[in-house]
Each structure stands twice: as structure tokens, then as C-alpha cells.
């Protein structure tokens, strides 16, 4: 059972965290280009993979249930929750940018959302790397 949970945990990490990071980090480029169709696709990708990424947390929690008192697991789980909250903010900003750019208002070019998405997606990517290091060295 432990091996199955490990495979599921690693599989979900590979197949969800990579695409969600790519989608969020490429969003600012398409906001700048004002390509609403691609932004809609990236927003949908962020939502789908964001929900699926909860599987990483779930299978990790089930896998490490005996070791939840270990600092590396507590820190990793806390960082994952922080990253999830940041992704909710990115998702909201993606939706706002799509709404603003689709309205074609000449006064608003979604510059605020572009900057915030760029910053937060970079922080989320850094959090994923910190969690990876904790899993390798702590486990």
C-alpha cells in the first residue's frame, strides 16, 4: 500500500505541478499580448490542474501519516497550503484580466493583474522547489 501511495504522490506531483506552473508563469506574456483566447485556455488549465494538485497533498498526507510530527513534513504541508492560497489569487487575477481584456477598455490593460500573476507564480514555483528539497533531504 505504501508503494502505491508513493507512486500516486509522485505521479500527481509530476503531472499536475509542472503544467500548473507553466500555465501561471506564461499568463503574463499573453496578458501583455492581449490574447484573450490563450488566456482563457491558461485560466482553464490553472483551474483543472489546481484542483488535481490537491491529490499531491492528499496522497502525501496518507503516505506520511506515521511521520506527521517530523519538521520536514509539517513545513512542506504548510508551504503547500500557502501555494494553494496563492494559486487561488492567481486564478482570480487571471479571470479579472480576461474580463478586462475582453471588454477592450482602452484605459485598462490588466497591468496590475499581470504584475501580480508574475510575482505570485514565481513564488509558487519557488515553493514547489523548496518542498522538493525538503522531500528529498528530509525523507
The first five atom37 places (N, CA, C, CB, O) and aatype in JSON, in Angstrom:
{
  "aatype": [20, 20, 20, 20, 20, 20, 20, 20, 20, 20, 20, 20, 20, 20, 20, 20, 20, 20, 20, 20, 20, 20, 20, 20, 20, 20, 20, 20, 20, 20, 20, 20, 20, 20, 20, 20, 20, 20, 20, 20, 20, 20, 20, 20, 20, 20, 20, 20, 20, 20, 20, 20, 20, 20, 20, 20, 20, 20, 20, 20, 20, 20, 20, 20, 20, 20, 20, 20, 20, 20, 20, 20, 20, 20, 20, 20, 20, 20, 20, 20, 20, 20, 20, 20, 20, 20, 20, 20, 20, 20, 20, 20, 20, 20, 20, 20, 20, 20, 20, 20, 20, 20, 20, 20, 20, 20, 20, 20, 20, 20, 20, 20, 20, 20, 20, 20, 20, 20, 20, 20, 20, 20, 20, 20, 20, 20, 20, 20, 20, 20, 20, 20, 20, 20, 20, 20, 20, 20, 20],
  "atom_mask": [
    [1, 1, 1, 1, 1],
    [1, 1, 1, 1, 1],
    [1, 1, 1, 1, 1],
    [1, 1, 1, 1, 1],
    [1, 1, 1, 1, 1],
    [1, 1, 1, 1, 1],
    [1, 1, 1, 1, 1],
    [1, 1, 1, 1, 1],
    [1, 1, 1, 1, 1],
    [1, 1, 1, 1, 1],
    [1, 1, 1, 1, 1],
    [1, 1, 1, 1, 1],
    [1, 1, 1, 1, 1],
    [1, 1, 1, 1, 1],
    [1, 1, 1, 1, 1],
    [1, 1, 1, 1, 1],
    [1, 1, 1, 1, 1],
    [1, 1, 1, 1, 1],
    [1, 1, 1, 1, 1],
    [1, 1, 1, 1, 1],
    [1, 1, 1, 1, 1],
    [1, 1, 1, 1, 1],
    [1, 1, 1, 1, 1],
    [1, 1, 1, 1, 1],
    [1, 1, 1, 1, 1],
    [1, 1, 1, 1, 1],
    [1, 1, 1, 1, 1],
    [1, 1, 1, 1, 1],
    [1, 1, 1, 1, 1],
    [1, 1, 1, 1, 1],
    [1, 1, 1, 1, 1],
    [1, 1, 1, 1, 1],
    [1, 1, 1, 1, 1],
    [1, 1, 1, 1, 1],
    [1, 1, 1, 1, 1],
    [1, 1, 1, 1, 1],
    [1, 1, 1, 1, 1],
    [1, 1, 1, 1, 1],
    [1, 1, 1, 1, 1],
    [1, 1, 1, 1, 1],
    [1, 1, 1, 1, 1],
    [1, 1, 1, 1, 1],
    [1, 1, 1, 1, 1],
    [1, 1, 1, 1, 1],
    [1, 1, 1, 1, 1],
    [1, 1, 1, 1, 1],
    [1, 1, 1, 1, 1],
    [1, 1, 1, 1, 1],
    [1, 1, 1, 1, 1],
    [1, 1, 1, 1, 1],
    [1, 1, 1, 1, 1],
    [1, 1, 1, 1, 1],
    [1, 1, 1, 1, 1],
    [1, 1, 1, 1, 1],
    [1, 1, 1, 1, 1],
    [1, 1, 1, 1, 1],
    [1, 1, 1, 1, 1],
    [1, 1, 1, 1, 1],
    [1, 1, 1, 1, 1],
    [1, 1, 1, 1, 1],
    [1, 1, 1, 1, 1],
    [1, 1, 1, 1, 1],
    [1, 1, 1, 1, 1],
    [1, 1, 1, 1, 1],
    [1, 1, 1, 1, 1],
    [1, 1, 1, 1, 1],
    [1, 1, 1, 1, 1],
    [1, 1, 1, 1, 1],
    [1, 1, 1, 1, 1],
    [1, 1, 1, 1, 1],
    [1, 1, 1, 1, 1],
    [1, 1, 1, 1, 1],
    [1, 1, 1, 1, 1],
    [1, 1, 1, 1, 1],
    [1, 1, 1, 1, 1],
    [1, 1, 1, 1, 1],
    [1, 1, 1, 1, 1],
    [1, 1, 1, 1, 1],
    [1, 1, 1, 1, 1],
    [1, 1, 1, 1, 1],
    [1, 1, 1, 1, 1],
    [1, 1, 1, 1, 1],
    [1, 1, 1, 1, 1],
    [1, 1, 1, 1, 1],
    [1, 1, 1, 1, 1],
    [1, 1, 1, 1, 1],
    [1, 1, 1, 1, 1],
    [1, 1, 1, 1, 1],
    [1, 1, 1, 1, 1],
    [1, 1, 1, 1, 1],
    [1, 1, 1, 1, 1],
    [1, 1, 1, 1, 1],
    [1, 1, 1, 1, 1],
    [1, 1, 1, 1, 1],
    [1, 1, 1, 1, 1],
    [1, 1, 1, 1, 1],
    [1, 1, 1, 1, 1],
    [1, 1, 1, 1, 1],
    [1, 1, 1, 1, 1],
    [1, 1, 1, 1, 1],
    [1, 1, 1, 1, 1],
    [1, 1, 1, 1, 1],
    [1, 1, 1, 1, 1],
    [1, 1, 1, 1, 1],
    [1, 1, 1, 1, 1],
    [1, 1, 1, 1, 1],
    [1, 1, 1, 1, 1],
    [1, 1, 1, 1, 1],
    [1, 1, 1, 1, 1],
    [1, 1, 1, 1, 1],
    [1, 1, 1, 1, 1],
    [1, 1, 1, 1, 1],
    [1, 1, 1, 1, 1],
    [1, 1, 1, 1, 1],
    [1, 1, 1, 1, 1],
    [1, 1, 1, 1, 1],
    [1, 1, 1, 1, 1],
    [1, 1, 1, 1, 1],
    [1, 1, 1, 1, 1],
    [1, 1, 1, 1, 1],
    [1, 1, 1, 1, 1],
    [1, 1, 1, 1, 1],
    [1, 1, 1, 1, 1],
    [1, 1, 1, 1, 1],
    [1, 1, 1, 1, 1],
    [1, 1, 1, 1, 1],
    [1, 1, 1, 1, 1],
    [1, 1, 1, 1, 1],
    [1, 1, 1, 1, 1],
    [1, 1, 1, 1, 1],
    [1, 1, 1, 1, 1],
    [1, 1, 1, 1, 1],
    [1, 1, 1, 1, 1],
    [1, 1, 1, 1, 1],
    [1, 1, 1, 1, 1],
    [1, 1, 1, 1, 1],
    [1, 1, 1, 1, 1],
    [1, 1, 1, 1, 1],
    [1, 1, 1, 1, 1]
  ],
  "atom_positions": [
    [[0.82, -1.19, 0.0], [0.0, 0.0, 0.0], [0.86, 1.26, 0.0], [-0.93, 0.0, 1.2], [0.55, 2.25, -0.67]],
    [[1.96, 1.22, 0.76], [2.85, 2.38, 0.85], [3.45, 2.7, -0.52], [3.96, 2.13, 1.87], [3.56, 3.87, -0.9]],
    [[3.84, 1.66, -1.25], [4.42, 1.89, -2.57], [3.39, 2.49, -3.53], [4.96, 0.57, -3.15], [3.74, 3.36, -4.33]],
    [[2.16, 2.06, -3.46], [1.1, 2.62, -4.31], [0.89, 4.09, -3.98], [-0.21, 1.83, -4.14], [0.79, 4.92, -4.88]],
    [[0.83, 4.42, -2.7], [0.66, 5.82, -2.29], [1.84, 6.67, -2.75], [0.5, 5.92, -0.78], [1.66, 7.81, -3.17]],
    [[3.05, 6.12, -2.67], [4.24, 6.85, -3.12], [4.16, 7.12, -4.62], [5.51, 6.06, -2.79], [4.46, 8.22, -5.07]],
    [[3.77, 6.1, -5.39], [3.64, 6.27, -6.84], [2.56, 7.3, -7.17], [3.31, 4.94, -7.5], [2.76, 8.13, -8.06]],
    [[1.46, 7.25, -6.48], [0.39, 8.23, -6.72], [0.84, 9.64, -6.34], [-0.87, 7.84, -5.91], [0.57, 10.6, -7.06]],
    [[1.52, 9.77, -5.22], [2.02, 11.06, -4.77], [2.99, 11.65, -5.79], [2.7, 10.91, -3.39], [2.85, 12.81, -6.19]],
    [[3.95, 10.87, -6.22], [4.95, 11.34, -7.18], [4.29, 11.59, -8.55], [6.09, 10.32, -7.32], [4.6, 12.58, -9.21]],
    [[3.41, 10.7, -8.95], [2.72, 10.87, -10.24], [1.89, 12.14, -10.28], [1.83, 9.67, -10.52], [1.95, 12.89, -11.25]],
    [[1.14, 12.38, -9.23], [0.34, 13.61, -9.18], [1.25, 14.84, -9.15], [-0.58, 13.6, -7.94], [0.94, 15.85, -9.78]],
    [[2.36, 14.74, -8.43], [3.29, 15.88, -8.39], [3.85, 16.19, -9.77], [4.44, 15.59, -7.41], [3.91, 17.36, -10.17]],
    [[4.25, 15.17, -10.49], [4.83, 15.38, -11.83], [3.79, 15.9, -12.8], [5.42, 14.08, -12.36], [4.04, 16.87, -13.52]],
    [[2.64, 15.27, -12.83], [1.66, 15.57, -13.86], [0.71, 16.73, -13.53], [0.86, 14.36, -14.13], [-0.11, 17.1, -14.38]],
    [[0.79, 17.29, -12.34], [-0.05, 18.46, -12.04], [0.76, 19.72, -11.76], [-0.94, 18.16, -10.85], [0.42, 20.79, -12.26]],
    [[1.82, 19.61, -10.99], [2.56, 20.8, -10.6], [3.31, 21.43, -11.77], [3.52, 20.47, -9.5], [3.41, 22.65, -11.86]],
    [[3.82, 20.61, -12.66], [4.51, 21.14, -13.84], [3.57, 21.95, -14.74], [5.13, 20.01, -14.64], [3.87, 23.1, -15.05]],
    [[2.45, 21.37, -15.16], [1.54, 22.13, -16.02], [0.95, 23.38, -15.36], [0.41, 21.24, -16.47], [0.79, 24.4, -16.02]],
    [[0.64, 23.3, -14.08], [0.06, 24.49, -13.43], [1.1, 25.6, -13.33], [-0.48, 24.14, -12.03], [0.78, 26.77, -13.47]],
    [[2.36, 25.22, -13.09], [3.42, 26.22, -13.03], [3.65, 26.84, -14.41], [4.73, 25.6, -12.51], [3.82, 28.06, -14.52]],
    [[3.65, 26.02, -15.44], [3.83, 26.55, -16.8], [2.68, 27.47, -17.19], [3.94, 25.39, -17.8], [2.9, 28.51, -17.81]],
    [[1.46, 27.1, -16.83], [0.29, 27.91, -17.19], [0.31, 29.26, -16.47], [-1.01, 27.16, -16.86], [0.05, 30.29, -17.08]],
    [[0.62, 29.25, -15.19], [0.6, 30.5, -14.44], [1.77, 31.4, -14.82], [0.62, 30.23, -12.95], [1.62, 32.63, -14.86]],
    [[2.92, 30.82, -15.08], [4.08, 31.64, -15.4], [4.03, 32.2, -16.82], [5.34, 30.83, -15.22], [4.69, 33.2, -17.11]],
    [[3.27, 31.58, -17.71], [3.17, 32.12, -19.07], [1.99, 33.08, -19.23], [3.04, 30.98, -20.07], [1.88, 33.73, -20.26]],
    [[1.14, 33.16, -18.25], [-0.02, 34.06, -18.31], [0.37, 35.53, -18.54], [-0.83, 33.94, -17.04], [-0.25, 36.18, -19.39]],
    [[1.35, 36.08, -17.82], [1.68, 37.5, -18.03], [2.07, 37.83, -19.48], [2.81, 37.9, -17.1], [1.75, 38.91, -19.98]],
    [[2.74, 36.92, -20.14], [3.13, 37.15, -21.53], [1.91, 37.33, -22.42], [3.99, 35.99, -22.05], [1.91, 38.18, -23.32]],
    [[0.89, 36.54, -22.19], [-0.3, 36.62, -23.03], [-1.23, 37.76, -22.6], [-1.05, 35.3, -22.98], [-2.05, 38.22, -23.4]],
    [[-1.11, 38.21, -21.35], [-1.83, 39.43, -20.96], [-1.21, 40.61, -21.71], [-1.77, 39.65, -19.39], [-1.91, 41.46, -22.25]],
    [[0.12, 40.64, -21.74], [0.8, 41.71, -22.46], [0.43, 41.71, -23.94], [2.32, 41.58, -22.3], [0.25, 42.77, -24.54]],
    [[0.3, 40.5, -24.53], [-0.06, 40.38, -25.94], [-1.56, 40.57, -26.17], [0.37, 39.01, -26.47], [-2.01, 40.65, -27.31]],
    [[-2.33, 40.65, -25.09], [-3.79, 40.81, -25.13], [-4.47, 39.69, -25.93], [-4.15, 42.16, -25.73], [-5.41, 39.93, -26.69]],
    [[-3.97, 38.48, -25.74], [-4.53, 37.3, -26.43], [-5.53, 36.62, -25.49], [-3.39, 36.3, -26.86], [-5.16, 35.75, -24.7]],
    [[-6.76, 37.01, -25.59], [-7.81, 36.55, -24.66], [-8.08, 35.06, -24.83], [-9.1, 37.34, -24.89], [-8.35, 34.37, -23.84]],
    [[-8.01, 34.55, -26.05], [-8.27, 33.11, -26.26], [-7.25, 32.25, -25.53], [-8.26, 32.77, -27.75], [-7.62, 31.27, -24.89]],
    [[-5.99, 32.6, -25.62], [-4.95, 31.84, -24.9], [-5.11, 32.03, -23.4], [-3.54, 32.28, -25.35], [-4.91, 31.09, -22.63]],
    [[-5.47, 33.22, -22.98], [-5.68, 33.46, -21.55], [-6.81, 32.61, -20.99], [-5.98, 34.94, -21.3], [-6.72, 32.1, -19.88]],
    [[-7.87, 32.45, -21.77], [-8.96, 31.57, -21.32], [-8.47, 30.14, -21.15], [-10.14, 31.61, -22.32], [-8.82, 29.46, -20.19]],
    [[-7.66, 29.68, -22.1], [-7.1, 28.33, -22.02], [-6.2, 28.19, -20.79], [-6.3, 27.99, -23.31], [-6.29, 27.2, -20.06]],
    [[-5.33, 29.18, -20.56], [-4.43, 29.12, -19.4], [-5.21, 29.18, -18.09], [-3.41, 30.27, -19.46], [-4.84, 28.53, -17.11]],
    [[-6.29, 29.94, -18.07], [-7.13, 30.02, -16.87], [-7.79, 28.68, -16.59], [-8.21, 31.13, -17.03], [-7.83, 28.21, -15.46]],
    [[-8.31, 28.07, -17.65], [-8.94, 26.74, -17.5], [-7.9, 25.71, -17.05], [-9.6, 26.3, -18.83], [-8.18, 24.87, -16.2]],
    [[-6.7, 25.78, -17.63], [-5.61, 24.87, -17.24], [-5.25, 25.06, -15.78], [-4.37, 25.1, -18.13], [-5.05, 24.09, -15.05]],
    [[-5.17, 26.31, -15.34], [-4.84, 26.6, -13.94], [-5.89, 26.0, -13.01], [-4.72, 28.12, -13.71], [-5.55, 25.41, -11.99]],
    [[-7.15, 26.15, -13.37], [-8.22, 25.61, -12.52], [-8.2, 24.09, -12.46], [-9.57, 26.08, -13.02], [-8.26, 23.5, -11.38]],
    [[-8.1, 23.45, -13.61], [-8.15, 21.98, -13.65], [-6.96, 21.38, -12.92], [-8.17, 21.49, -15.11], [-7.13, 20.5, -12.07]],
    [[-5.77, 21.86, -13.24], [-4.59, 21.29, -12.6], [-4.46, 21.73, -11.15], [-3.35, 21.69, -13.37], [-3.85, 21.03, -10.35]],
    [[-5.02, 22.88, -10.81], [-5.01, 23.31, -9.42], [-5.83, 22.38, -8.54], [-5.54, 24.72, -9.31], [-5.41, 22.02, -7.44]],
    [[-6.99, 22.0, -9.04], [-7.82, 21.04, -8.28], [-7.14, 19.68, -8.23], [-9.24, 20.92, -8.92], [-7.12, 19.03, -7.19]],
    [[-6.58, 19.25, -9.37], [-5.9, 17.95, -9.4], [-4.67, 17.92, -8.5], [-5.5, 17.6, -10.83], [-4.3, 16.87, -7.98]],
    [[-4.03, 19.09, -8.31], [-2.84, 19.16, -7.46], [-3.15, 18.84, -6.0], [-2.21, 20.54, -7.55], [-2.26, 18.5, -5.23]],
    [[-4.42, 18.94, -5.63], [-4.79, 18.56, -4.27], [-4.52, 17.08, -4.02], [-6.26, 18.87, -4.0], [-4.36, 16.65, -2.88]],
    [[-4.46, 16.3, -5.1], [-4.09, 14.89, -4.99], [-2.68, 14.71, -4.46], [-4.23, 14.2, -6.33], [-2.4, 13.75, -3.73]],
    [[-1.78, 15.62, -4.81], [-0.41, 15.57, -4.29], [-0.46, 15.67, -2.77], [0.47, 16.71, -4.89], [0.18, 14.89, -2.06]],
    [[-1.21, 16.63, -2.29], [-1.34, 16.83, -0.85], [-2.0, 15.63, -0.18], [-2.14, 18.1, -0.56], [-1.52, 15.15, 0.85]],
    [[-3.1, 15.16, -0.76], [-3.84, 14.05, -0.18], [-2.99, 12.78, -0.09], [-5.1, 13.77, -1.0], [-2.9, 12.16, 0.97]],
    [[-2.36, 12.4, -1.22], [-1.54, 11.18, -1.19], [-0.29, 11.35, -0.34], [-1.15, 10.78, -2.61], [0.18, 10.38, 0.26]],
    [[0.25, 12.56, -0.29], [1.38, 12.81, 0.59], [0.99, 12.69, 2.05], [1.96, 14.19, 0.33], [1.74, 12.15, 2.87]],
    [[-0.2, 13.19, 2.38], [-0.7, 13.1, 3.74], [-0.93, 11.64, 4.13], [-2.01, 13.89, 3.89], [-0.56, 11.23, 5.23]],
    [[-1.53, 10.86, 3.24], [-1.75, 9.44, 3.53], [-0.44, 8.68, 3.62], [-2.63, 8.82, 2.45], [-0.29, 7.77, 4.44]],
    [[0.51, 9.05, 2.79], [1.81, 8.38, 2.78], [2.6, 8.67, 4.05], [2.61, 8.81, 1.55], [3.25, 7.78, 4.6]],
    [[2.55, 9.91, 4.51], [3.36, 10.29, 5.66], [2.61, 10.31, 6.97], [3.93, 11.62, 5.43], [3.06, 10.93, 7.93]],
    [[1.48, 9.62, 7.04], [0.65, 9.69, 8.25], [1.39, 9.26, 9.51], [-0.57, 8.82, 8.07], [1.04, 9.71, 10.6]],
    [[2.4, 8.4, 9.39], [3.16, 7.95, 10.56], [4.2, 8.99, 10.99], [3.84, 6.62, 10.28], [4.65, 8.97, 12.13]],
    [[4.57, 9.88, 10.07], [5.67, 10.79, 10.32], [5.24, 12.26, 10.35], [6.74, 10.61, 9.26], [6.06, 13.15, 10.14]],
    [[3.96, 12.52, 10.61], [3.45, 13.89, 10.56], [4.1, 14.82, 11.58], [1.97, 13.88, 10.76], [4.01, 16.04, 11.45]],
    [[4.74, 14.26, 12.58], [5.43, 15.09, 13.57], [6.8, 15.56, 13.11], [5.58, 14.34, 14.84], [7.41, 16.41, 13.75]],
    [[7.28, 15.01, 12.02], [8.6, 15.4, 11.51], [8.53, 16.82, 10.95], [9.09, 14.4, 10.4], [7.58, 17.18, 10.27]],
    [[9.54, 17.62, 11.25], [9.53, 19.02, 10.8], [9.44, 19.18, 9.27], [10.76, 19.73, 11.29], [8.75, 20.07, 8.79]],
    [[10.12, 18.32, 8.52], [10.11, 18.49, 7.07], [8.71, 18.28, 6.49], [11.1, 17.52, 6.42], [8.36, 18.91, 5.49]],
    [[7.91, 17.41, 7.09], [6.54, 17.22, 6.62], [5.64, 18.38, 7.02], [5.97, 15.91, 7.16], [4.81, 18.83, 6.22]],
    [[5.78, 18.85, 8.22], [4.97, 19.99, 8.66], [5.25, 21.23, 7.83], [5.22, 20.3, 10.14], [4.33, 21.94, 7.42]],
    [[6.53, 21.48, 7.57], [6.91, 22.63, 6.75], [6.4, 22.45, 5.32], [8.45, 22.82, 6.76], [5.88, 23.4, 4.73]],
    [[6.54, 21.26, 4.78], [6.09, 21.0, 3.41], [4.59, 21.18, 3.27], [6.49, 19.6, 2.98], [4.12, 21.77, 2.3]],
    [[3.84, 20.66, 4.23], [2.38, 20.79, 4.16], [1.96, 22.26, 4.3], [1.72, 19.94, 5.25], [1.05, 22.72, 3.61]],
    [[2.62, 22.98, 5.18], [2.31, 24.4, 5.34], [2.61, 25.17, 4.06], [3.1, 24.99, 6.52], [1.81, 26.0, 3.63]],
    [[3.76, 24.89, 3.46], [4.12, 25.55, 2.2], [3.13, 25.2, 1.08], [5.54, 25.16, 1.78], [2.81, 26.05, 0.26]],
    [[2.67, 23.97, 1.06], [1.7, 23.57, 0.04], [0.4, 24.36, 0.19], [1.42, 22.06, 0.12], [-0.18, 24.81, -0.8]],
    [[-0.05, 24.52, 1.43], [-1.27, 25.29, 1.67], [-1.07, 26.75, 1.26], [-1.68, 25.2, 3.18], [-1.96, 27.35, 0.66]],
    [[0.1, 27.32, 1.57], [0.41, 28.69, 1.15], [0.38, 28.78, -0.38], [1.79, 29.14, 1.69], [-0.2, 29.72, -0.93]],
    [[1.0, 27.82, -1.07], [0.99, 27.81, -2.53], [-0.42, 27.7, -3.07], [1.86, 26.67, -3.06], [-0.76, 28.35, -4.06]],
    [[-1.24, 26.88, -2.45], [-2.63, 26.74, -2.89], [-3.4, 28.05, -2.77], [-3.34, 25.64, -2.09], [-4.17, 28.41, -3.65]],
    [[-3.19, 28.76, -1.67], [-3.84, 30.07, -1.49], [-3.36, 31.06, -2.55], [-3.56, 30.62, -0.06], [-4.15, 31.81, -3.11]],
    [[-2.06, 31.05, -2.82], [-1.53, 31.95, -3.86], [-2.1, 31.6, -5.23], [0.01, 31.87, -3.89], [-2.35, 32.49, -6.04]],
    [[-2.3, 30.32, -5.49], [-2.88, 29.92, -6.76], [-4.34, 30.37, -6.89], [-2.79, 28.4, -6.92], [-4.8, 30.67, -7.99]],
    [[-5.05, 30.42, -5.78], [-6.42, 30.95, -5.81], [-6.39, 32.43, -6.2], [-7.11, 30.76, -4.43], [-7.24, 32.89, -6.96]],
    [[-5.42, 33.16, -5.68], [-5.29, 34.58, -6.04], [-4.91, 34.72, -7.52], [-4.23, 35.27, -5.16], [-5.45, 35.59, -8.21]],
    [[-4.0, 33.87, -8.0], [-3.62, 33.9, -9.42], [-4.84, 33.59, -10.29], [-2.48, 32.88, -9.71], [-5.06, 34.25, -11.3]],
    [[-5.62, 32.6, -9.88], [-6.83, 32.24, -10.63], [-7.79, 33.43, -10.71], [-7.53, 31.03, -9.98], [-8.35, 33.72, -11.77]],
    [[-7.97, 34.11, -9.61], [-8.84, 35.3, -9.58], [-8.31, 36.39, -10.51], [-8.97, 35.84, -8.14], [-9.07, 37.02, -11.24]],
    [[-6.99, 36.61, -10.47], [-6.4, 37.64, -11.33], [-6.46, 37.27, -12.8], [-4.95, 37.88, -10.92], [-6.62, 38.14, -13.66]],
    [[-6.34, 35.98, -13.1], [-6.5, 35.55, -14.49], [-7.91, 35.86, -14.98], [-6.2, 34.03, -14.64], [-8.09, 36.37, -16.09]],
    [[-8.9, 35.56, -14.17], [-10.29, 35.83, -14.55], [-10.52, 37.32, -14.73], [-11.26, 35.27, -13.49], [-11.22, 37.74, -15.65]],
    [[-9.95, 38.13, -13.86], [-10.09, 39.58, -13.97], [-9.43, 40.1, -15.23], [-9.5, 40.28, -12.75], [-9.99, 40.94, -15.93]],
    [[-8.24, 39.6, -15.53], [-7.53, 40.02, -16.74], [-8.32, 39.65, -18.0], [-6.12, 39.38, -16.8], [-8.39, 40.44, -18.95]],
    [[-8.91, 38.48, -18.0], [-9.72, 38.06, -19.15], [-10.92, 38.99, -19.31], [-10.2, 36.59, -18.99], [-11.23, 39.42, -20.41]],
    [[-11.58, 39.29, -18.2], [-12.75, 40.17, -18.25], [-12.36, 41.57, -18.74], [-13.4, 40.26, -16.86], [-13.07, 42.15, -19.57]],
    [[-11.25, 42.1, -18.25], [-10.81, 43.44, -18.65], [-10.41, 43.47, -20.12], [-9.62, 43.9, -17.77], [-10.81, 44.37, -20.85]],
    [[-9.63, 42.49, -20.55], [-9.17, 42.48, -21.94], [-10.29, 42.16, -22.92], [-8.04, 41.49, -22.11], [-10.27, 42.64, -24.05]],
    [[-11.25, 41.36, -22.5], [-12.38, 41.04, -23.38], [-13.29, 42.25, -23.57], [-13.19, 39.86, -22.81], [-13.93, 42.39, -24.61]],
    [[-13.33, 43.14, -22.57], [-14.14, 44.35, -22.68], [-13.49, 45.39, -23.58], [-14.39, 44.94, -21.3], [-14.13, 46.34, -24.03]],
    [[-12.21, 45.2, -23.85], [-11.44, 46.09, -24.71], [-11.53, 47.55, -24.26], [-11.91, 45.96, -26.15], [-11.67, 48.45, -25.09]],
    [[-11.45, 47.76, -22.97], [-11.44, 49.12, -22.44], [-10.05, 49.73, -22.67], [-11.81, 49.14, -20.91], [-9.05, 49.15, -22.25]],
    [[-9.97, 50.86, -23.32], [-8.67, 51.44, -23.63], [-7.91, 51.93, -22.4], [-8.84, 52.57, -24.59], [-6.7, 52.12, -22.46]],
    [[-8.62, 52.15, -21.3], [-7.97, 52.67, -20.11], [-7.34, 51.59, -19.23], [-8.95, 53.45, -19.3], [-6.47, 51.9, -18.42]],
    [[-7.77, 50.37, -19.37], [-7.26, 49.29, -18.51], [-6.66, 48.19, -19.37], [-8.39, 48.72, -17.6], [-7.35, 47.59, -20.2]],
    [[-5.37, 47.93, -19.16], [-4.71, 46.88, -19.93], [-4.3, 45.7, -19.05], [-3.49, 47.45, -20.64], [-3.42, 44.92, -19.44]],
    [[-4.91, 45.57, -17.89], [-4.67, 44.46, -16.94], [-3.23, 44.43, -16.45], [-5.01, 43.13, -17.59], [-2.69, 43.37, -16.14]],
    [[-2.6, 45.61, -16.39], [-1.21, 45.68, -15.95], [-1.04, 45.25, -14.49], [-0.68, 47.11, -16.13], [-0.06, 44.59, -14.14]],
    [[-2.0, 45.61, -13.66], [-1.94, 45.22, -12.25], [-1.99, 43.7, -12.11], [-3.09, 45.87, -11.46], [-1.2, 43.12, -11.37]],
    [[-2.91, 43.07, -12.81], [-3.04, 41.61, -12.74], [-1.79, 40.94, -13.31], [-4.29, 41.14, -13.51], [-1.32, 39.94, -12.77]],
    [[-1.26, 41.49, -14.38], [-0.06, 40.91, -14.99], [1.1, 40.88, -14.0], [0.34, 41.7, -16.26], [1.78, 39.87, -13.87]],
    [[1.31, 41.99, -13.32], [2.4, 42.06, -12.35], [2.2, 41.12, -11.17], [2.56, 43.46, -11.84], [3.13, 40.45, -10.73]],
    [[0.97, 41.09, -10.66], [0.69, 40.23, -9.51], [0.8, 38.76, -9.89], [-0.71, 40.53, -8.95], [1.34, 37.96, -9.12]],
    [[0.28, 38.39, -11.06], [0.38, 36.99, -11.51], [1.84, 36.6, -11.68], [-0.39, 36.79, -12.83], [2.24, 35.51, -11.28]],
    [[2.64, 37.48, -12.27], [4.07, 37.18, -12.47], [4.76, 36.95, -11.13], [4.76, 38.32, -13.23], [5.53, 35.99, -10.97]],
    [[4.49, 37.82, -10.18], [5.13, 37.69, -8.87], [4.67, 36.44, -8.12], [4.84, 38.92, -8.02], [5.49, 35.67, -7.62]],
    [[3.38, 36.25, -8.06], [2.86, 35.11, -7.29], [3.19, 33.77, -7.93], [1.36, 35.23, -7.14], [3.47, 32.81, -7.22]],
    [[3.17, 33.69, -9.25], [3.52, 32.42, -9.89], [5.0, 32.1, -9.69], [3.18, 32.45, -11.39], [5.37, 30.93, -9.59]],
    [[5.84, 33.12, -9.63], [7.25, 32.89, -9.31], [7.43, 32.38, -7.89], [8.05, 34.16, -9.5], [8.23, 31.48, -7.64]],
    [[6.68, 32.95, -6.96], [6.74, 32.5, -5.56], [6.24, 31.06, -5.45], [5.9, 33.43, -4.64], [6.84, 30.25, -4.73]],
    [[5.16, 30.74, -6.16], [4.63, 29.36, -6.12], [5.65, 28.38, -6.67], [3.3, 29.27, -6.93], [5.85, 27.3, -6.11]],
    [[6.31, 28.73, -7.77], [7.33, 27.85, -8.34], [8.48, 27.64, -7.34], [7.88, 28.43, -9.66], [9.0, 26.53, -7.21]],
    [[8.86, 28.7, -6.66], [9.9, 28.59, -5.64], [9.45, 27.7, -4.49], [10.29, 29.98, -5.13], [10.24, 26.91, -3.96]],
    [[8.2, 27.82, -4.1], [7.66, 26.96, -3.03], [7.72, 25.5, -3.45], [6.2, 27.36, -2.69], [8.1, 24.65, -2.65]],
    [[7.36, 25.2, -4.71], [7.43, 23.8, -5.17], [8.87, 23.28, -5.06], [6.94, 23.68, -6.64], [9.08, 22.14, -4.66]],
    [[9.84, 24.12, -5.4], [11.25, 23.69, -5.31], [11.68, 23.45, -3.86], [12.16, 24.74, -5.95], [12.39, 22.49, -3.57]],
    [[11.25, 24.33, -2.96], [11.57, 24.14, -1.55], [10.96, 22.85, -1.03], [11.07, 25.34, -0.71], [11.61, 22.1, -0.3]],
    [[9.73, 22.58, -1.39], [9.08, 21.33, -0.97], [9.83, 20.14, -1.53], [7.61, 21.3, -1.43], [10.02, 19.15, -0.82]],
    [[10.25, 20.21, -2.77], [11.02, 19.11, -3.37], [12.3, 18.85, -2.6], [11.36, 19.42, -4.83], [12.64, 17.7, -2.31]],
    [[13.02, 19.9, -2.26], [14.25, 19.75, -1.48], [13.95, 19.15, -0.12], [14.96, 21.11, -1.32], [14.67, 18.26, 0.34]],
    [[12.9, 19.61, 0.53], [12.53, 19.04, 1.83], [12.17, 17.56, 1.72], [11.35, 19.81, 2.42], [12.52, 16.77, 2.6]],
    [[11.48, 17.18, 0.67], [11.1, 15.77, 0.49], [12.32, 14.88, 0.24], [10.1, 15.63, -0.68], [12.38, 13.75, 0.71]],
    [[13.29, 15.4, -0.49], [14.48, 14.6, -0.78], [15.41, 14.5, 0.43], [15.24, 15.2, -1.97], [15.85, 13.41, 0.78]],
    [[15.71, 15.63, 1.07], [16.61, 15.61, 2.18], [15.97, 15.18, 3.5], [17.22, 16.93, 2.34], [16.63, 14.6, 4.35]],
    [[14.68, 15.48, 3.66], [14.02, 15.13, 4.91], [13.59, 13.66, 4.95], [12.81, 16.01, 5.12], [13.62, 13.01, 5.99]],
    [[13.19, 13.16, 3.77], [12.66, 11.81, 3.71], [13.74, 10.83, 3.59], [11.71, 11.64, 2.58], [13.48, 9.62, 3.53]]
  ]
}
